Amino acid sequence: MAMNYKVRRTRMTPKQKKVYDYIDSFWSANGYGPSQNEIAQHMNFNSRSQAYAMTTNLIDQGFLKKQPGKIRSLEVCDEQIS
């Protein structure tokens, strides 16, 4: 079975970096990822859909990963981001 790795083609925006850092610190503190609602509240987004769009974009860019069909599985990819 071939592994499908995503290539990082862009740099994160400042807002994406804040979401990324929040997910990383939440995971470190709790052992699981935050919910979309928790991300939205932390970032002062108006809705969960904004958090979903942001995390989906970060997944597509290869900065985050999520296990399909599992809740609270958002986590940062292993490589260090500056």
JODA-V785365 format. One line per field, one symbol per residue. phi: phi as a letter, one per 20 degrees, with the letter a starting at -180 (. if undefined). psi: psi as a letter, one per 20 degrees, with the letter a starting at -180 (. if undefined). Layout:
phi=???
psi=???
This chain:
phi=.fedeeeedceffgfffffgfffffffffdnbefffffffffelffbfffffffffffffeneccbegmdeldfbfffffdd
psi=pqpopqpoirqqrhghhggghggghgghhijrrqrhghggghikqhrhhggggghgghghijhrqpppjpqkjpqqrhqpp.
